Amino acid sequence: MKPVTRIHSRTAVLADENIDTDRIIPARFLTTTTRDGLGKLCFHDWRYQADGSDNPAKENPDFPLNRPEAAGCAILVAGRNFGCGSSREHAPWALLDYGIQAVLCSEIADIFRNNALKNGLLAIVVSEAEHRWLLEHPGVELAIDVREQHISLPDGDRIAFQLEPFARHCLLEGVDQLGFLLQHAETITRYELQHEENAA
């Protein structure tokens, strides 16, 4: 996992509410245990025409992320209650492989948000008013500072956000939970040896 310290990008807007994890990546694609290539399956049944499989020539022109102005956007502004439904790490994996580095919304499903942060996808909850403004201004340039926990707007204003401290630490260090434990392997080993000696 790479460190996530600062993200600077235009926004793409997907305003539909209640976008569940099956819409992000359909259940039939969950057989893989690798992240590679999941980007082409992201929003598959919404992104491609019914007869299009994953052929780029068959992309659905009505899908907002297929529009030219959404190309290259790393920040997704999503409709309320994003990531609801069943828990699946493949959802943040697919978004990351697609090129999305951050999701902004007024309400993000807890399980999805936890999975996202554990896998290096920044999932940020903003206020209703801030969310409404972001939905109404697709393509706006934002700079997200993970260390300082704020989003800079083009006019100089900032949107503050909160991350759980451990999740923020892991993002900044570029480690997952296992990586964090491995960083402290020597300390853990010393602790275990001391307890073995005390128990003897």
N, C-alpha and C positions, 0 to 999 in steps of 0.2 A: 504494500500500500504506500502510495506517495504522500508526503506531507501536504496538507491542505491549509495554506496560510492566507492566501488572498486570491480572489477570483474577480476578474474584470471582463465583462462581456455585455453585449446587448441581450435583451430578454426576448424570449418567445412565449406567447400566451396560449394556454390551453384552458379555456374558461369553463368547460363543462364541470359540473359538480359531481361528486361521488364517483370519481374515476378509481375503480378498484384494481387490485393487483392482477386480476385475470385480464383486465383490459391493457395493463402495462405489458404483461407477457402471459399469453394463454397457457393454461395448465399442460397442454400437450407438449410443450417445449421444455418441461421441467426435468427431463430425463438426463440432461447433461450435468456434470459436476464442475465444468470449467466455465469461466467467464467469457473466454474468447469467442467472438462471433455473435454474442447475444444482442449486440446493437442492431443487427439486421432484423431481429425478431421483435424488437421493442415496438409496442403498439401495433403489432402485426395485423390484426383483423380490422383495424381502423385505418391503418396507414396504406394498405394495399387494396386494390379492387378484388372482388370475390374470386376472379379467375386468375389473379396475378401472382399467387404464391409469394415469393419475396423478390420478384423481378422488378427492378427499379423502373422499367418502362411501364409497369402496371400500377404505379403509385396512384393513390386516390387523390385527385386534385382538390377535393373538399377538406382533406385533413390539414389542419392549421400548420403542423410542422413540416408539411411538404411544400409550403409556399416559399418562394425565393427569399422573402424577407426574414424567414426563420433560419435560413442556412447559416451554420456556424455559431449559432447562439448556444452558450453554455449554461445559461440561467433560464430555468423554466418557471413561469408564473402560472400556477395551476388553480383550477376552481376549488371551492370549499370541499373539505373532507377527502383530500387526495390520499390515495394509497390504502383505502379501506378494503375490507375483505380478508381473505386468508393470508397467513404469514408465508412469505417466500423471499429468500435472499436473492433469488433470480431477478426480482423486480429492480432493486437498486443496481445489480450487476448489469442488467440490460440498459438501464438509463445511462450509466457511466460509459459503457461500451459504445452507446449511441453518440456520446459527446456531452451529455448533460452533467454538469458538475454541482449544480445547486438547484433546489426546488423551493420556491417561496409560496406561501399560502397562509390564509387566516386559520385554517384547520387542517392538520395532517394527522392521519391515523397513527396512534401511538406505536403499534407494532411495526408499521412501515418505517416510521421515523427512527426507531431504535435500530432496525436492520440497516437503514441508510447510513446513519452515523457510524455504525460499526464497520461499514465497508467503504468509507471515504466519500460518500455522497452527502453533501451539506443539505440538510432539511431544516428550513427556517420558518418559524411561525411569526407572522406579523399581525398587527391589529387589523380590524375590519376596515377602517378608513384607509390605512396604508395599502391593504390588499386591493381595495376598490380602485385606488389611484394607479397601482401597478397594472391591473387588468385593463384599465382605460388608456394606458400608454405603452402598447407593445413596441418593442425595439428600443426602449430607453437604455442608455448606457449606465450600468451600475458597477460599483466596486465594492466587493464584500471583503471585510477584514475580519478574519476569524479570531485573531489574537485580541483585538480591541472590541469585537462583537458589535460591529455596526456596518450598515450599508450606506455608501455615499451616493447621493443623487447628483445629477448634472448641475443643479443650481447651488450645490454646496450643502444642502440640508442632509441630515443623516437619519436613518432608521436604526434604532437600537434593537438588538435581539439578545436572547439568552440561550446558552447551551449548557447542558449538564457538564460540570467541571471535568469529570473523567473523560467524557466523549470529546470535549474540546482539547484536552491534553493529547489524546490519541490522534486526533486529526492533525494537530500541530506537529506531532512527532512522526506521523506517518506509520503508526503501528495499530494493529488490532488488539483484541484482548489477549490472545496468545502471545503476540509480540511483546506486549507490555510485561507479561509474566516472565518471558525469556530474558528481558532486559535486567530482571532482578533474580536471575537464576542462582548467582553466587550467594546472595543474601538468603534466599530460600534454603539453599543447601546447608549454609552455616546454621540457620535456625533449626533445621531438622536434626543436624548432628548434635547440637547442644541439647535438644530435647531427648535424643537417644541416650546421651551421657547422663542426663539428670534422671532418666527413668531406670537406668541400670543400678 
